[in-house]
Amino acid sequence: MQTLLLPMLIYLQCKAMGWATCLMARWPSKAAASRPLARREMMRAQRSVMSELLRDGMISDEVYGETIGKIDAALVEFEQAAESGPVSSEDKPASETS
């Protein structure tokens, strides 16, 4: 009975807290490892949204070009930082900081 209870409690806790928050709290090293991927995907999603806004006529070419330039610069900076490795303990998995 106890082996079935623990997964149910974890499920209920995560459902109440929000899945991302719960999973990061329970497995911080996994959360830290997935953080770079999440950041990269967020920037790619921003780029995609800007393309859709331009296509739908919601923003001008000038705004699009300026914003895409900023997003691309952030992506390049992020990729360069990822190649050089983590800089601060905030970017390291919890198991490496303790």
HUFENJO-V134152 format. One record per residue. N is the residue number from 1. PHI is phi in degrees with one decimal (none if undefined). PSI is psi in degrees with one decimal (none if undefined). NEAR is the number of other ideal C-beta (glycine too) atoms within 8 Angstrom. Layout:
n:N phi:PHI psi:PSI near:NEAR
n:N phi:PHI psi:PSI near:NEAR
This chain:
n:1 phi:none psi:-40.5 near:4
n:2 phi:-64.7 psi:-34.8 near:5
n:3 phi:-66.3 psi:-26.6 near:6
n:4 phi:-84.7 psi:-27.0 near:7
n:5 phi:-71.6 psi:-41.1 near:8
n:6 phi:-60.2 psi:-50.0 near:8
n:7 phi:-60.2 psi:-35.4 near:8
n:8 phi:-67.2 psi:-40.6 near:8
n:9 phi:-65.1 psi:-42.0 near:8
n:10 phi:-61.3 psi:-44.2 near:10
n:11 phi:-58.6 psi:-48.7 near:8
n:12 phi:-64.9 psi:-39.4 near:8
n:13 phi:-63.6 psi:-46.2 near:9
n:14 phi:-66.3 psi:-37.0 near:12
n:15 phi:-64.5 psi:-39.4 near:7
n:16 phi:-72.6 psi:-39.2 near:6
n:17 phi:-80.6 psi:-26.7 near:9
n:18 phi:104.8 psi:133.2 near:7
n:19 phi:-59.8 psi:-47.5 near:8
n:20 phi:-63.5 psi:-45.1 near:6
n:21 phi:-61.8 psi:-44.8 near:8
n:22 phi:-64.0 psi:-47.5 near:12
n:23 phi:-64.8 psi:-38.0 near:11
n:24 phi:-67.3 psi:-35.7 near:9
n:25 phi:-70.4 psi:-38.1 near:7
n:26 phi:-79.2 psi:-34.8 near:7
n:27 phi:-132.0 psi:73.5 near:7
n:28 phi:-62.0 psi:-33.4 near:9
n:29 phi:-67.7 psi:-36.8 near:9
n:30 phi:-68.0 psi:-39.1 near:8
n:31 phi:-64.6 psi:-43.1 near:10
n:32 phi:-63.9 psi:-38.0 near:11
n:33 phi:-68.0 psi:-30.5 near:8
n:34 phi:-90.4 psi:-8.5 near:8
n:35 phi:-58.7 psi:-46.5 near:9
n:36 phi:-60.2 psi:-40.3 near:9
n:37 phi:-63.3 psi:-41.8 near:7
n:38 phi:-63.3 psi:-41.6 near:8
n:39 phi:-63.3 psi:-44.7 near:9
n:40 phi:-62.4 psi:-44.6 near:10
n:41 phi:-65.8 psi:-35.2 near:8
n:42 phi:-62.7 psi:-43.9 near:8
n:43 phi:-67.0 psi:-37.5 near:12
n:44 phi:-66.8 psi:-37.5 near:9
n:45 phi:-65.7 psi:-40.2 near:8
n:46 phi:-60.1 psi:-42.5 near:9
n:47 phi:-62.0 psi:-42.8 near:12
n:48 phi:-63.9 psi:-42.4 near:8
n:49 phi:-62.7 psi:-41.2 near:8
n:50 phi:-62.6 psi:-39.8 near:13
n:51 phi:-62.9 psi:-40.4 near:9
n:52 phi:-66.1 psi:-41.2 near:8
n:53 phi:-62.6 psi:-39.8 near:10
n:54 phi:-65.5 psi:-47.2 near:11
n:55 phi:-59.1 psi:-38.1 near:6
n:56 phi:-84.0 psi:0.9 near:6
n:57 phi:76.1 psi:18.8 near:5
n:58 phi:-82.8 psi:-23.2 near:5
n:59 phi:-133.3 psi:158.2 near:9
n:60 phi:-83.6 psi:166.5 near:5
n:61 phi:-59.9 psi:-36.7 near:6
n:62 phi:-64.6 psi:-47.0 near:6
n:63 phi:-64.3 psi:-41.8 near:8
n:64 phi:-59.3 psi:-50.7 near:13
n:65 phi:-60.7 psi:-42.2 near:8
n:66 phi:-64.9 psi:-45.7 near:8
n:67 phi:-70.3 psi:-42.3 near:10
n:68 phi:-62.5 psi:-37.5 near:10
n:69 phi:-60.1 psi:-42.5 near:8
n:70 phi:-67.0 psi:-42.0 near:8
n:71 phi:-64.9 psi:-44.7 near:12
n:72 phi:-63.4 psi:-40.1 near:9
n:73 phi:-62.8 psi:-40.7 near:8
n:74 phi:-65.0 psi:-39.0 near:9
n:75 phi:-63.7 psi:-44.5 near:12
n:76 phi:-63.0 psi:-45.8 near:8
n:77 phi:-61.0 psi:-41.4 near:8
n:78 phi:-64.0 psi:-45.6 near:12
n:79 phi:-61.8 psi:-40.6 near:8
n:80 phi:-65.8 psi:-40.6 near:8
n:81 phi:-66.1 psi:-36.9 near:8
n:82 phi:-66.6 psi:-36.4 near:8
n:83 phi:-67.7 psi:-33.5 near:6
n:84 phi:-85.2 psi:-8.3 near:6
n:85 phi:92.5 psi:171.2 near:5
n:86 phi:-64.8 psi:141.7 near:5
n:87 phi:-97.7 psi:-42.0 near:6
n:88 phi:-117.8 psi:166.6 near:6
n:89 phi:-66.4 psi:-20.5 near:6
n:90 phi:-65.2 psi:-30.6 near:4
n:91 phi:-87.2 psi:-7.7 near:8
n:92 phi:-90.9 psi:150.0 near:10
n:93 phi:-60.5 psi:151.0 near:9
n:94 phi:-56.9 psi:-32.9 near:9
n:95 phi:-67.4 psi:-21.9 near:6
n:96 phi:-90.3 psi:-18.3 near:7
n:97 phi:-90.9 psi:-14.4 near:7
n:98 phi:-103.6 psi:none near:4
